[in-house]
Amino acid sequence: MYCSRCGGQLAPNTAFCGACGAPASGVVGGPDIIKRPGFITVLAVLQLIGATLWLLGGLGIAAGIIPGGQSLAASALVALVLEALGVAQLLCGIGLLKLKPHGRTLQLVFAWIGLLGIPIGTVISIAILFYLYKPGIKALFSGKRAKEQAS
């Protein structure tokens, strides 16, 4: 039997999946189906919202709508940094939605940086890091198909 949330194999007579903690009642017949956990979807949506804000901010500074510095060179540099952050978050969000390895890697990078956001950012980043290092979640982002993970 396989978990409907992460696709991990369930031991006989278990109430919960050992990999992701989902109730065993949501079991499917084969390992072909892997569902994206809700927490990963939330992280992906937050990354995509952040990407939109960074990209719009960079475009606003580049267009001169938002003041970015005293000189044209400073404004261009600020706009470039904001655009780079926006692209990184966009790649992370898409990678998380599609369960690609680069999505998890970028989210880990953002979470490690988020540890500096004392106190709230640190707590949130620790929760994200703890979750992304769980074996079932690592397997989701391994790039392997569901049948390969089950064996």
C-alpha positions in Angstrom: 0.0 0.0 0.0 1.2 3.5 -0.8 0.6 6.9 0.8 -1.7 9.2 -1.3 0.2 12.3 -0.2 3.9 11.4 -0.8 3.7 8.0 -2.6 5.8 6.4 0.1 5.3 2.7 0.9 3.2 2.0 4.0 4.0 -0.8 6.4 1.0 -3.2 7.0 -1.4 -2.1 9.7 -0.1 1.4 10.1 -2.3 4.4 10.9 0.0 7.1 9.5 2.7 7.3 6.7 6.1 7.2 8.3 7.5 9.6 5.6 5.0 12.5 5.6 2.7 11.7 8.5 -0.5 11.5 6.4 -3.3 9.3 7.7 -3.1 5.8 6.1 -6.8 6.0 5.2 -5.9 8.0 2.1 -4.2 5.0 0.4 -4.1 4.4 -3.3 -3.6 1.1 -5.0 -0.3 1.7 -6.8 2.8 3.9 -6.7 2.0 5.8 -9.9 0.4 8.8 -8.1 2.4 11.3 -6.1 0.5 14.2 -4.7 2.2 17.5 -3.7 1.8 18.1 0.0 -0.2 21.2 1.0 2.7 22.8 2.8 4.8 22.6 -0.4 2.0 24.3 -2.3 1.8 27.1 0.3 5.6 27.6 0.0 5.3 27.7 -3.8 2.5 30.2 -3.8 4.4 32.4 -1.3 7.5 32.3 -3.5 5.5 33.2 -6.6 3.9 36.2 -4.8 7.3 37.3 -3.6 8.7 36.9 -7.1 5.9 39.1 -8.5 6.7 41.8 -5.9 10.4 41.8 -6.5 10.0 41.8 -10.3 7.5 44.7 -10.2 9.8 46.6 -7.8 12.7 46.1 -10.1 10.7 47.2 -13.1 9.4 50.2 -11.2 12.9 51.3 -10.3 14.2 50.7 -13.8 11.3 52.8 -15.2 11.9 55.6 -12.7 8.5 55.2 -11.0 10.1 54.2 -7.7 13.2 56.1 -6.6 16.1 53.7 -6.3 19.1 55.9 -5.6 20.8 59.2 -6.3 22.4 58.2 -9.6 21.3 56.3 -12.7 24.0 53.7 -12.0 22.7 53.1 -8.4 19.2 52.8 -9.6 20.2 50.3 -12.3 22.1 48.3 -9.7 19.2 48.2 -7.3 16.8 47.3 -10.2 19.2 44.5 -11.3 19.4 43.0 -7.8 15.6 43.1 -7.3 15.1 41.4 -10.7 17.6 38.7 -9.8 15.8 38.0 -6.6 12.5 37.9 -8.4 13.8 35.4 -11.0 15.3 33.2 -8.2 11.9 33.2 -6.4 10.1 32.5 -9.6 12.3 29.5 -10.3 11.8 28.3 -6.8 8.1 28.6 -6.9 7.7 26.8 -10.2 10.2 24.1 -9.0 8.2 23.6 -5.9 4.9 23.3 -7.8 6.4 20.8 -10.2 8.4 18.9 -7.4 11.7 19.6 -9.2 15.0 19.2 -7.3 16.0 22.8 -8.0 12.8 24.0 -6.3 13.7 22.3 -3.0 17.3 23.5 -3.3 16.3 27.1 -3.8 13.8 26.9 -1.0 16.6 25.6 1.3 18.8 28.5 0.3 16.0 31.0 1.1 15.3 29.2 4.4 19.0 29.3 5.4 19.1 33.0 4.7 15.8 33.5 6.5 17.5 32.3 9.7 18.9 35.8 10.0 15.4 37.3 10.4 15.4 37.2 14.1 13.0 36.2 15.8 10.0 35.5 13.5 12.0 34.7 10.3 14.2 32.3 12.3 11.3 30.3 13.7 9.6 30.1 10.2 12.9 29.1 8.6 13.6 26.4 11.1 10.2 24.9 10.5 10.8 25.0 6.7 14.2 23.5 7.0 12.9 20.8 9.3 10.2 19.9 6.9 12.3 20.0 3.7 14.9 17.6 5.3 12.3 14.9 6.1 13.1 11.7 4.1 9.7 11.6 2.4 10.0 15.2 1.2 13.6 14.5 0.0 12.2 11.6 -2.0 9.5 13.8 -3.6 12.1 16.1 -5.0 14.6 13.4 -6.0 13.6 13.6 -9.6 12.6 9.8 -9.6 9.3 8.6 -10.7 6.9 7.1 -8.1 7.6 3.5 -9.1 11.4 4.1 -8.7 10.9 5.5 -5.2 8.8 2.6 -4.0 11.4 0.0 -4.9 
